[in-house]
Amino acid sequence: MRTGFIAALSVLVAATAAHAELTNTIAQVNATASELDEAGYARVGTSPFISGPAGECFVLGCYDLVGAAGALPTKGYFQFRFNNYVYNPTYYSGLFSLLNIDFSGSAITPQSFINQVNAQTGITGITAMTTAQASDAQNTSQFDEWLPGDLQASIVFRWTPPTPPSGFGLSEIYTFAWDLNDATAFNGLTLNGVYGVPTPGAMALLVAAGLVARRRR
């Protein structure tokens, strides 16, 4: 009897551990691709998107914004990684993903959406913000100063992995997942793009260094 109980408990613990990182939240970064696949999340892209050095300021952390545009699933995930990433602690403030969400068909506002994501930060470790709020560690180069016009209204998600990407070759793979399928909370939302980038982004440090002009507001 005791042996059977221990065996059953072992199976339960193993099953719990296998799915310990999957959460029922709007956004998450700790679940594996296999967990997300099993939970019905649609993968965007057939393989991880690769971000490479962007311009001469790559030594300060300038890397390409990578991802996908177009009509995307409202419950999905994508993966990205960096090639030969140069970690600069002066400017680095974690990793960022952007969701280009169309709110026009919904009663929910961008700010109320951000509030809902941030109510789950204690679970996910993710903070949502506007492109005007997202910046490097020095708060000198907000994303709305360098993102293209069609991404200015995107929702930005920031999190800090245990160790920053660094070194030669490809970094580890980072997974960002989202679920906008709650019919009550998010009825009418559509998704037109998802992207990943480390701080401070491809143009931000050029702006900070005075090599290009700041975007005119």
C-alpha positions in Angstrom: 0.0 0.0 0.0 2.8 2.4 1.0 4.8 1.4 -2.1 1.9 2.2 -4.3 1.3 5.5 -2.6 5.0 6.5 -3.1 4.9 5.5 -6.7 1.8 7.5 -7.3 3.3 10.5 -5.5 6.4 10.2 -7.6 4.4 10.3 -10.8 2.5 13.4 -9.5 5.7 15.2 -8.6 7.3 14.4 -11.9 4.3 15.6 -13.8 4.1 18.8 -11.7 7.8 19.5 -12.3 7.5 19.0 -16.0 5.0 21.8 -16.2 6.2 24.0 -13.3 7.2 26.9 -15.6 3.9 27.1 -17.6 1.6 29.8 -16.1 -2.0 30.9 -16.8 -0.9 34.5 -17.5 -1.1 37.1 -20.2 2.6 36.9 -20.9 5.3 34.4 -19.8 9.0 33.7 -20.5 9.9 30.6 -18.5 7.8 27.9 -20.3 9.5 25.6 -22.8 8.4 25.3 -26.4 7.2 21.8 -25.7 5.1 23.0 -22.8 3.6 25.8 -24.8 2.9 23.5 -27.8 1.1 21.1 -25.5 -1.0 23.9 -24.0 -2.2 25.1 -27.4 0.1 28.0 -28.1 0.8 28.6 -31.8 4.5 29.0 -32.6 5.4 32.0 -34.7 8.4 31.2 -36.9 9.8 27.8 -37.7 13.0 28.5 -35.7 14.4 31.1 -33.3 14.9 34.5 -34.8 18.5 35.6 -34.7 19.5 39.2 -33.7 22.9 40.4 -34.9 25.1 43.4 -34.2 23.5 46.7 -35.4 26.0 49.3 -36.6 29.1 50.5 -34.9 27.5 50.8 -31.5 27.1 47.0 -31.1 29.9 47.2 -28.5 27.5 49.1 -26.4 24.6 46.7 -26.9 23.0 47.8 -30.2 21.4 44.7 -31.8 18.7 44.2 -34.4 15.1 44.1 -33.6 13.8 40.7 -34.8 10.5 39.1 -35.1 7.4 38.8 -37.3 4.8 41.1 -38.7 1.3 40.4 -40.1 -1.8 38.8 -38.7 -0.6 36.6 -35.8 -2.3 34.2 -33.4 -3.7 35.8 -30.2 -2.3 32.9 -28.3 1.2 32.1 -29.3 4.9 32.3 -28.7 8.1 33.0 -30.5 11.8 32.5 -29.8 14.9 34.6 -30.4 18.6 34.6 -29.7 21.6 36.8 -30.2 24.8 36.3 -32.3 28.0 37.4 -30.7 26.3 39.6 -28.2 28.4 42.2 -26.4 27.2 42.7 -22.9 27.6 46.3 -21.6 26.3 46.6 -18.0 26.2 50.4 -18.3 23.2 50.3 -20.7 21.8 46.8 -20.4 18.5 46.6 -18.5 17.2 43.2 -19.5 15.4 41.8 -22.5 12.4 43.2 -24.3 9.6 41.9 -26.4 7.1 44.0 -28.3 3.5 43.1 -29.2 2.0 45.3 -31.9 -1.6 45.0 -30.6 -4.6 46.6 -32.4 -7.0 47.8 -29.7 -9.4 49.5 -32.2 -11.9 46.6 -32.1 -12.0 46.4 -28.3 -13.2 48.4 -25.3 -9.9 47.7 -23.5 -7.3 50.5 -23.6 -3.5 50.1 -23.9 -3.1 51.3 -20.3 -5.7 49.0 -18.9 -4.0 46.1 -20.7 -0.6 47.2 -19.3 -2.2 47.3 -15.8 -3.4 43.7 -16.2 0.0 42.4 -17.3 1.7 44.2 -14.4 -0.8 42.7 -11.9 0.9 39.4 -12.8 4.5 40.6 -12.5 5.0 38.7 -9.2 4.3 35.5 -11.1 5.9 36.1 -14.5 8.8 38.6 -13.7 7.6 40.6 -16.7 6.8 44.3 -16.6 4.7 45.9 -19.4 5.1 49.5 -20.5 4.7 51.9 -23.4 7.4 52.6 -25.9 8.0 56.0 -24.2 8.7 54.3 -20.9 11.0 51.5 -22.2 14.6 52.6 -22.1 18.2 51.6 -21.3 19.6 51.4 -17.8 20.6 55.1 -17.9 17.1 56.1 -19.1 18.6 58.1 -21.9 17.1 56.4 -25.0 13.4 55.6 -24.9 12.1 53.1 -27.4 9.8 55.7 -29.1 12.9 57.6 -30.2 14.2 54.8 -32.5 11.4 52.4 -33.2 9.8 52.8 -36.7 6.5 54.6 -36.8 4.3 51.6 -37.2 5.6 50.2 -33.9 5.3 53.4 -31.8 2.0 52.2 -30.1 3.3 48.7 -29.3 3.2 47.3 -25.8 6.7 46.6 -24.5 7.4 43.7 -22.1 10.7 43.7 -20.1 12.2 40.9 -18.1 15.7 40.1 -16.8 17.0 36.6 -17.3 19.3 35.1 -14.6 22.3 35.8 -16.8 22.5 38.3 -19.7 23.4 37.1 -23.2 27.1 37.4 -23.8 30.0 35.9 -25.7 30.9 34.6 -29.1 28.5 32.5 -31.1 24.8 32.1 -30.5 23.3 32.9 -27.1 20.8 30.7 -25.4 17.3 30.7 -26.8 14.7 33.1 -25.2 11.0 32.3 -25.4 8.2 34.8 -25.1 4.6 33.7 -25.0 1.3 35.6 -24.9 -2.3 34.8 -24.4 -4.9 37.3 -25.5 -7.7 34.8 -25.8 -9.7 35.7 -22.7 -13.0 36.6 -24.4 -14.2 38.7 -21.4 -11.0 40.7 -20.8 -9.7 41.0 -24.4 -12.6 40.7 -26.7 -11.7 42.3 -30.1 -7.9 42.5 -29.7 -5.8 41.5 -32.7 -2.1 41.0 -33.0 -0.1 42.4 -35.9 3.5 41.8 -34.8 5.9 40.4 -32.2 9.5 41.3 -31.8 12.5 40.8 -29.4 15.5 42.9 -28.6 17.9 43.6 -25.7 18.3 47.1 -24.4 19.0 49.6 -25.7 18.1 48.7 -29.2 19.6 49.3 -32.7 19.4 53.1 -32.8 19.1 54.1 -29.2 22.8 54.3 -28.3 23.5 56.2 -31.5 21.0 58.7 -30.3 22.6 58.8 -26.8 26.0 59.2 -28.4 24.8 62.1 -30.5 25.6 60.3 -33.7 22.0 60.7 -35.0 19.3 63.2 -34.1 16.5 62.3 -31.8 13.1 61.6 -33.3 11.1 64.8 -33.6 8.0 64.6 -31.5 
